[in-house]
């Protein structure tokens, strides 16, 4: 069983940047709107700027704070701008200050468009009437790795009480790792890292941890030949991280967003996202049925029981 956990960790740098948009595939260039970025909770952040976060025109787009605000803007702002032009509505990219903020806002339906892991998508489908739009191609698999010369760790069970670098729960890789230890007292000690590169560096370079958990796709970017790491455990394959859209967006506009995300014209907008998550392939359609039941990973995480 997982420990019930209040989420820790965070980056609290505020970012403010507006960006003009004139998307080539917008239905009507006269109604093409601007996408903006805020750092903080969506509704409160919008109201502080004189915008109505609960209105019918402004949509909020967010993703977990897996990176610093500046990097989050680099990855997600082009997507917000592109999608705003597709449906002719203002889309505000909101970078959460920390995981607790992200979880709190996501749980209460504060985000209209979200990109995150399959367990979160599954939960929103079941509880918030979200629909999946598009996803990273290929299967989603996490690896638990040690340094190449870390011979004392040859099995995941050897990690009991050991320091393991990863992202704080409810990150899926961390939850999948902890699920292998039925007795919470025998779980490893998770050391939070902001970003997959930091997980890798914490094991291979900084020696903060005896092991780390990160997506296989990212591991291949850092150590494609396995010269510096050794895999001691892999999770089962899951559908990959995906975009979902909530009920404040009509089904017709959801279909437009899904089509735009996988269209060749959207490749430039999603390029930074795909690079960050270890793929050069274009996004593909996400079918919500393939995410059914994956919210079970969240059953023992604070706030997710309904």
N, C-alpha and C positions, 0 to 999 in steps of 0.2 A: 504494500500500500504506500501511497505517496504521503509525505508530511503535508499537513495543511500549512500553507505558507502565505504570509503577507509579503508582497513583492518588495524587494529592495532595489538598490542601485539606481544611478541616474546621472543624467547630464542635464544641467539647468541653465544652459546658455540660451537666451532668447534670440530668435531670428525674425527679422521682418524684411520681406522683399516682395515687391509687386512685379508682375511680368505681363507684358502685353501679348495678346494672342490673336492670330488671324489664321485659324486652321484651314488647310486647303480643302478639307472634306466637310466643312461646316455646311449645314443645310441652308443657312442664310447668313452671308457675311455681315449683314447689317445687325444681326442679333448675336454675332460671335462676341463672347464676353471675355473678361479678364480673369485669369486665375491668380490667386494670391497665396501667400504662405504666412502662417502664424505659428508661434511656439507657445503652447499652453492648451488648456481645455477648450474645445471648439466653441461652445455656446458663449462661455464667459469671454473668451478671446475675441469673438466677433462683436459682442456687445460693447466691449471696451473700445472697439474701433468704430462704433457708430453703425454697425451692421446688425441686422436681425438674424441671428443664428437659427432661429426657429421658423423663419419664413419659408415660403414656397420656392424662392428663387435661388438662394445661396445653398450650395451643397458642400459638405465637408468630406475631405479625402485624407486618410491617415494610414499609417503603417507602424509596426512596433519600433521603439527607439533602439534599434540595433546598431546605430551609428550616431555620430555627433550631428547636431542640427544642420551644420553646413553641408555635410555629406548627404544627409537625408534630403535636403533641398536639391542637391545636384542629381540625385537619383529620381526623385518623385515629382519635382516641379514641372519638368517637361511633359510628364504624363498628365498632370492636372491641366496644363495649358491645352494640350491636344484634345483631351476629352471635353473640356469646356466648349471648344469650338464645334465638336461633333454634335452636341445636343443643345447648344445655345443657352447654357445656364452658367452662372458664376460658380466656379469650383475653388474652394479654399483648401490648400494643402496645410494640414495641421501636424506639426512635429511634436509629439508628446514629450513633456519634460522628463518623464521616467516611466517605468513599467507600471507603477501603480496608477498613474494618470491614464495611461493607455487602457489598462484593464477596466478602470472605473467608467471611463467614457464609452468604451466599447460595450460593456455589459448593459448600460442603460440606453443603447441605441444612438449614441451621440455622433456616430460617423455614418455617412451615407454611402461612401465608397471606401473599401478597405482592401489592402494587400497584406496577407499574412499566411500563417501556416495552415495545414489541412484541418487540424483539430479546432482552430478558431472558426474557420469557414463552416465546419460541421455544426458547431455550437450556434452560430448565427442563423444557419438554415433552420435548425430545430427550434430556435427560441425568438428570433427577431425578424423572421420572414424575409431573410436575405436570399438572393439567388447568385450562384457563381457565374462569372463572366468568362474569364480566360485564366490560364495558368502557365507556369514555367513548364516546358516540355520535359519528358523523361520522368522516371520515378524519383521519389524523394527518400533518400537513405542516409542515415547518420552512421558515422564511424567513431568508435572510441579508440584513440591512438596513444601510444607511448613513444618515447624516443627510441631510435633504432637500437641503442645499446641498453635500453631499460629492461634487461633480462629477467629481473625479479618479478615483473608483471607479465604473466603469460595467459591469464584468464581474467574475465571481468570480476570474478569473485575475489580476486586478489586486491581489488580496489576498496574493500571495506575499510572505512576510517581514513582513507587516503585523500589527498587533495586532488581534485579534478577540475580543470578549467572548462568553463562553459558559460552559457547565458542563464541568468536567473529564471527559475520557473515563473510563468508557465511556458517557457520555451520548450518546444516539442522534443528536441534532442535530449535535454536534461530530464524531462518527464519520462521519456522512453528508457533512459539509463536507470533512473531511480526505480522504475517499475520492475527491474530485474532483482531488486532486493526486497523481499517480502517483509523482513524485519527492519523497520525504520532505524533501529539502533545500529544496524550494520551497513547503512548506506554510506557512500563516500561523502566527503565534505566538498561541496561545490564552491568554487572560487569564481566569482562573476567576472566576465570579460565583456567589454563593449566591442562587438564585432568579431567575425570569425578569424580574421588575421590575428587578433589579440589572443584568441584561444590557442592558435597554432604557436605563436611566439611564446606564450606562457609555458608551453611544454618544451619546445625545441631550443629556444634561445635564452629565455629568462629563468628557466628551471623553477617556476613558481609552483608547478603541478607535476605529478608523476604521470598524469594522463589528461586528455582533453576530448571533448565530444563536439563534433562539427559535421556538416554535411559532406558526403563523399565528393560532391561536385567541387566544393571549395578546397577540400584536401588535395584534389588533383591539381588545382591551380598552384598551390604552395609546394607540393612535393609529389609531382606526377609520377616520378620513377621510384618512389619509396626509398630514397636515399637516406632520409633523416627520421622517418617514422615507421612504426609497425602497428598494424591494425590488430586489436585484440577482440573486437566485437563490432558487429554490424547489426543495425535494426532491420526489421522487415521493411520491404518496399511499400511506400504509401504514395497516394496521388500528391503531386507537388503543390507548392505554394500558389495561391490563386487570388484573383480579384473577386470581390463580391459587391453587390449593390443592394441597398435597402428599399423599403416600401415607399419612401418619398420620391423615388424615381420610377416613372411609369414603366410597365413591361415593354412598351415600344422603345423607350429610351434605353432601357437595359439592353435590349437586343442591338441597338445602334452602338452602344458602348462596347459590347462583346465583339461585334463585327469589326469595329475600329481597332481594338487592341490586337487582333490577329491579322489585320490587313497589312500588306507591304508598306502602305503609307504611314503606318504607325511604328515602323522599325526604328526610325530616328528617335522618336519620343521614348521608346522603351530600351534603347541601347544601353544606357547606364545601369538600368535595372538588371538587364540580362547579363551584363558584364559582372555586376556585383554578386550575382548568384550563380556564376560559373557556367554560363551557356551562351553560345553564339546563335543558337537556333531561335526562330521566332516563337512568340507565344502561341498557344493552341487553345481550342475551346475547352472549357471546364464543365463537366456534367455533374450536377449536384448530387446525383445518386451515388457517385463513386466516393463521396465524402461522408456518406451516411454512417453513423456509429462511431466516427473518430473522435467525437466529443467525449467519449469514455476516458480519454487520456486526462480530461480535466475534472473528473468526478471528485477527486479529493483536494482540488485546489480551491481556495477560498473564493466565494462569490459566484461560482458557476452552477451550483445546484439550483434547480427551479422546481 
